[in-house]
Amino acid sequence: MREEKQVVYNFNAGPSALPTAVLEKAQQELLNFRGTGMSVMELSHRSQAYEEVHNGAIARLRKLFSIPENYEVLFLQGGASQQFAMIPMNFLNAGQTAGYVMTGSWSEKAFSEAKLFGEPYHVASTKESKYSNIPAAETLEFNTNDAYVHLTSNNTIYGTQWTDFPNTGDVPLIADMSSDIMSKPIDVSQFGMIYAGAQKNLGPSGVTVVIIRKDLLEKANEQVPAILKYATHANSNSLYHTPPTFGIYMLGEVLGWIEELGGLAAIQKRNEEKAKLIYDAIDNSAGFYVGHAAPDSRSLMNITFRLADDTLEQKFLEEAKEQGFVGLNGHRSVGGCRASTYNAVPLEACQALSEFMVQFQQNNR
Ligand SMILES: *Cc1c(COP(=O)(O)O)cnc(C)c1O
């Protein structure tokens, strides 16, 4: 029997909402994928039908994100967490330094892995302000002989986001964009490498997108197992071993959906409108809701806030749940509330949450 989609407002932090149109298309194609008589999951990853899916997804990524020719697009596994390890494994040799800009828990995890390989250091850290802000890009200082500089473009847990990225000169800038990739247009050529787990803005979990400048592949350490070497995957068009075929298919369809909406400039406009609805409910609440992020560092993807005390916060979360809002609890490490408003979250969900927040305040002041 076909299950109808139940109406909920999904604000999950990841895995998170997918466009309904994409889920419906996947459902239609599930048993007979484009005349093959099989599901896309049952195709050989060496077949022509799958190759079209794979190369189609790469082509859409390149076009939508305006990725220059001198970059490779890779589909890997192991999530962003595996990238935390692969980056220093490939690029940081014993005794070498690498700068890490510390803006939250994910930066900390990336930093710990680098310590196993070389001499990472903190370029800056906003830990003292409970990671409520992003350091000003122009105040950052790097060693010119760093292997690379690493930052987290959007801090999923604390709800802060970079707007202007630092210029690291000849030192490659590497960004973990797991929670804001393709939420707005950016200039990819500012970066040596960009990576993101797909499960926030691009599709289901299981695929990691890596965009890497070709010259970095040549500079990488040779003493790395083949499966963990970027060059291995670049040399085989991410078909060195069996890729997560269903996830890549879904990612391609999500990108198709972004194309139909008008591309990244249109998505950005929509994301700004969505976030504004919720930030306005915070800012107009006269302190009933208190945002965690400093206003100039606010994320358009993860909106973090608290209420006056734990009892009221629990009441808010419980009533929200009854009204069909899903995923509003803050990350277990920081508590509070968080609304994740990734690309696929519809404007109506943000409108409904904003109205609920105003109503809850009226009923509980
Ligand atoms: C979710 C997230 C991660 C972890 O991703 P996995 O795919 O679970 O390894 C890393 N960095 C950021 C910024 C995230 O949002």
The ligand as an SDF file (V2000), in Angstrom:
LIG
                    3D

 15 15  0  0  0  0  0  0  0  0999 V2000
   26.9000   17.3220   10.3240 C   0  0  0  0  0  0  0  0  0  0  0  0
   28.2370   17.9520   10.2220 C   0  0  0  0  0  0  0  0  0  0  0  0
   29.4190   17.1990   10.2570 C   0  0  0  0  0  0  0  0  0  0  0  0
   29.4190   15.6910   10.4460 C   0  0  0  0  0  0  0  0  0  0  0  0
   29.0300   15.0770    9.3110 O   0  0  0  0  0  0  0  0  0  0  0  0
   29.0330   13.4770    9.1460 P   0  0  0  0  0  0  0  0  0  0  0  0
   28.6290   13.3570    7.7230 O   0  0  0  0  0  0  0  0  0  0  0  0
   28.0300   12.9510   10.1260 O   0  0  0  0  0  0  0  0  0  0  0  0
   30.4040   12.9930    9.4190 O   0  0  0  0  0  0  0  0  0  0  0  0
   30.6120   17.8630   10.1020 C   0  0  0  0  0  0  0  0  0  0  0  0
   30.6580   19.1980    9.9420 N   0  0  0  0  0  0  0  0  0  0  0  0
   29.5440   19.9560    9.9220 C   0  0  0  0  0  0  0  0  0  0  0  0
   29.6620   21.4240    9.7360 C   0  0  0  0  0  0  0  0  0  0  0  0
   28.3030   19.3490   10.0630 C   0  0  0  0  0  0  0  0  0  0  0  0
   27.1960   20.0990   10.0330 O   0  0  0  0  0  0  0  0  0  0  0  0
  1  2  1  0
  2  3  1  0
  2 14  2  0
  3  4  1  0
  3 10  2  0
  4  5  1  0
  5  6  1  0
  6  7  2  0
  6  8  1  0
  6  9  1  0
 10 11  1  0
 11 12  2  0
 12 13  1  0
 12 14  1  0
 14 15  1  0
M  END
$$$$
